[in-house]
């Protein structure tokens, strides 16, 4: 596929649900400068950080990567922040305070709200509940709903085929590449289940359900450079809220009746998840419905 510049392109399933979005870029003449600044800032962070072998060679590829933000899973008993060394955390915090990175993060969040309003509303509701329970938590970017991000550093951040099973399956992750490479010859975004190979130039934005879709990149040329930035939400984070701010195991042990009802509700989980992706002919109606609910919640002080 060859998406045209700033024009968004939706990916539909057989039921004409919007299951992914090629969001392009904002209609903003300064966007190239924003992307160049973000790429430069990531380069500075890469030179500052120190990476382990596991952070260099992993199932997603052979490039240095670090994550920052709220997560749950991997043996955690409560939600918490991704653990980084003091040196690396300082560099990632500076990245998250960078204005260019903030603009890019905000654009991805807005695209989620616009083209997947039901998924955005569900995540927003759960995270508000989490914040009410744990008032001290904070997000990477004040302008973005996504609670976590990964920074994939150059010189060749090209992903192997993979799916991110720990991410919320009822949701999209946000992906943006940076760098200097010819998008016609490499760096394309491949979505295997949708049988798509998409030109993905620096500064373009894509949103997809990364827990469901196997995705990868075509290698770039040896003399080129590519980095990328992703935002996402761990499924376990929302599950913690659904289970009454506790683990599945604790819920089951402390409230067998409540657990039985919750467990039974999981039988239709796939259908519920898929219904959070709007049908293209109902997208505007879903946007209006979400807006109305948000307005009522504001009036009620929620």
HELIX and SHEET records of a PDB file:
HELIX    1   1 UNK A   31  UNK A   48  1                                  18    
HELIX    2   2 UNK A   53  UNK A   56  1                                   4    
HELIX    3   3 UNK A   86  UNK A   96  1                                  11    
HELIX    4   4 UNK A   99  UNK A  115  1                                  17    
HELIX    5   5 UNK A  117  UNK A  133  1                                  17    
HELIX    6   6 UNK A  235  UNK A  242  1                                   8    
HELIX    7   7 UNK A  248  UNK A  254  1                                   7    
HELIX    8   8 UNK A  256  UNK A  265  1                                  10    
HELIX    9   9 UNK A  266  UNK A  268  5                                   3    
HELIX   10  10 UNK A  269  UNK A  275  1                                   7    
HELIX   11  11 UNK A  280  UNK A  282  5                                   3    
HELIX   12  12 UNK A  283  UNK A  299  1                                  17    
SHEET    1   A 8 UNK A   9  UNK A  12  0                                        
SHEET    2   A 8 UNK A  18  UNK A  24 -1                                        
SHEET    3   A 8 UNK A 205  UNK A 208 -1                                        
SHEET    4   A 8 UNK A 173  UNK A 180 -1                                        
SHEET    5   A 8 UNK A 225  UNK A 232 -1                                        
SHEET    6   A 8 UNK A 148  UNK A 152 -1                                        
SHEET    7   A 8 UNK A  65  UNK A  71 -1                                        
SHEET    8   A 8 UNK A  80  UNK A  81 -1                                        
SHEET    1   B 3 UNK A 196  UNK A 198  0                                        
SHEET    2   B 3 UNK A 189  UNK A 191 -1                                        
SHEET    3   B 3 UNK A 215  UNK A 217 -1                                        
END                                                                             
